[in-house]
Each structure stands twice: as structure tokens, then as C-alpha cells.
């Protein structure tokens, strides 16, 4: 490999965006990827279920200003057809009960926004979330473990508010992993090339690993914060204390996902794209949520997040399938076991994946500034970090990773600093 202008570590969304930006600027770039595929935590698998299934990133959120929306084909507005069936003790909630649920959801966000001005600097979301109402624990369960992959007590209040997302939320027929694989297809990526040591003492950078040694003018590191925190890359000299602290202040939560194929013609009285959930008594209940028959395919998607996902991660796909069967039995009894193939699940394993070690980031209470700290250039711009954890607005999304990588590349290749717009 010849020495490029820019070295990109990681071929996930941030790395692909950075490499494409460098090429658009007419600069030589090389991407080093530890895995044998592109996409990072966006991975579409098509063989097991007979249809594309996103094991990681699933939606293009806030599609109106999502930088990937113009690049996506066959995008479908999930919000336009989304419906929910919510169970209360095994029975479907009625219209009045669902209206109360919606009101509790709105009150949750109203309460948090009102608390922002006077909340303590280290306030967690849990410190100001509504409690005691019939639906409050269910809302907390959704907003914590399901959506953010972590409990409300683990997340900074202000970072949580700053990174709230709006619709439309798009699903892609060929998957987000499929989209990224296509965008990476013509890039100079070396796969199976984990970087073990990165020297940035100057005047440029030097990366070392099983691929040998490669030098560049500058490097952009897009590895997840959990991988960095585990010391998978040795930096020489060591990273500044502020950068190290930011890495540890932005841990990854876990959202596990499972695909279950239909065993026959029974579709469990659920329309395509219908959601199934249940009311919980506590935020940390190991409740799963489901989306049925996307695009009319014969499988359902199940999600389990937060501490419950971490606890089950060591059991792998079989453990997640057993848990999904127990959850669906609440709604359908023995009918669920006959309607779905629990013996051939397709399940994510991000918690045990050494190149992920989790799903996506959240800021610890009092550490909302960590995202900006991690994105700050080092060594006069020779070394930069990019990825979803670095984005102050679109954190925890593939859009945030993409935009972070794009901006980092332009900044690394130009004399002036380029920063996120307010």
C-alpha cells in the first residue's frame, strides 16, 4: 500500500463518508477495516430469512435533513404506515387507554424540557422523568432501553434533549448495511486490517498492524468509543487526558435485534409494519418490542435493549430466541410457537463483537461536552476522531456518523478548521 494523504481507520458510515470526501477533494486516501466487510454497526444479512435484514442500524431518522436520504433507493416512510398494538396484562389496550399513553409520552418530554434550565449540571434523565403514572414506566422503558439502549439513569439530561430525533423515519428495502456497502464499493479499503498502534508524534501519522506499516499526512479514527476504551488501538504518544476522558464518558449501550421467520400462513393478526409491545411496571423489565412483516416479508423483527440485552448477550441467538418466544407467548399463547420459527433465528451480537462492544453511544450524566471534546483535532490536525459519538445533534445514528466523518475529512485536508454548524 502506498502512503496516502489521509488514513481512515474503520469502514463504517463515518469512515466511508470520510474516504468519499477525500476522493472528492482529489486526495489519496486509504481505509483500514478490521472486519472483512464494510458498514461497521450497519450490517444487512439477506440469506437466513430470505430477505434483507438489518442487524444494526435500521432507520434513516429525520429523513428531511439526513445526509444519506438522497443516496438511498427504495426508501419507505415507516411513519406513514406505523401502527401499534400495546398489551396490558395480555389484552390489547383500548382507544382511550392508548390516548392516555400518548399523553404520558408528551408529558415526559415536556417535563424534561422544562427541567433543563434549572437542572443540576450532572443531571440524569431519570432525575426529572415523570414517575408514578399508569404509563410512566412504559414511556421510560421506551425512551431508555429501547430507543437509547441504556437506562435513563445512565444518560445526561442535556445530551438526551440535544439529540432527540424527529421523523420521517425511513426503512430501506435493501437495508442500511446494503446502502453503505454500495457506497464503499469503489473505495480503497483494506479489509482484515486492524490497527494495533497509531503514532501521531509528527509530522504525519504512522499506523501499524498485521497489514504492516502505512504512513499518511493525517488520520481519522472512527472506531466505536467502547473499542477505544478497551485499548484496542495503542496511541503513541498517549492521547491527552481530555480525549481519554471523553472516550470513557461516551459508552455504548446495547440494543439486540432478532429476526424470526414465519412457520406457516398465520400472520398473528398483525398488518405489515405493525408494532407489538406491552405495558411494563418498571423501566428495566426485559420486555421486547416487535415489528411485523416489513415490506410484506414473512418475518418479524424483535428488539431488546439496555441492561436486559447485556444480561442476555452471553447466551447468543438461542437465548434471545427463547426470550422472544416467552414474550410473544404473553400475547398469543401457544399460537406464537406454531406461527414462528424460533429454532432458526437471525440475531445481532454487538455486545460480544470485538470491533463494536455495544450498539451506540450515550453521554454519562454531567458529560454532555464529551462529544465536542472527542471531535476536537489533535496534533495540529494530524489526528481526528469521527463517528456517531462525536456528533452533537445526530448522535447514535448512522446519519451522525456519516456527517461526522465527512466534516472530519474536509477539516483534515484543509488548512482551516471546519466545525459543526450550531
ABEGO torsion letter per residue (X at the ends): XBBBABBBBEABAAAAAAAAAAAAAGBBBBBBBABABBGEABBBBAAAAGBBBBABBABBBGAAABAAAAABBGBBBAAAABBBBBBBGGBBBBAAAAAAAAAAAAAAAAAAAAAAAABBAABBAAAABBBGBAAAAAAAAAABAAAAGBBAAABBAAAAAAABBBOBBBBBAAEAAAAAAAAAAABBBBBGBBBABBBAAOABBBBBBAAEBBBBABBBBABBAAAAAAGABBBOBBBBAAAAAAAAABBBBBBBBBBBBBABABAGGBBBGBBBBBBBABAABABBBBBBGBGGBABBBBBBBEAAAAAAAAAEAAAAAAAAAAAAAAAAEAAAAAABBAABBBBBAAAABAAAGEABBBBBBGAAAAAAAAABBBGGGABBBBEAAABAAABGBAAAAAAAAAAAAAAAABABBBBBBX
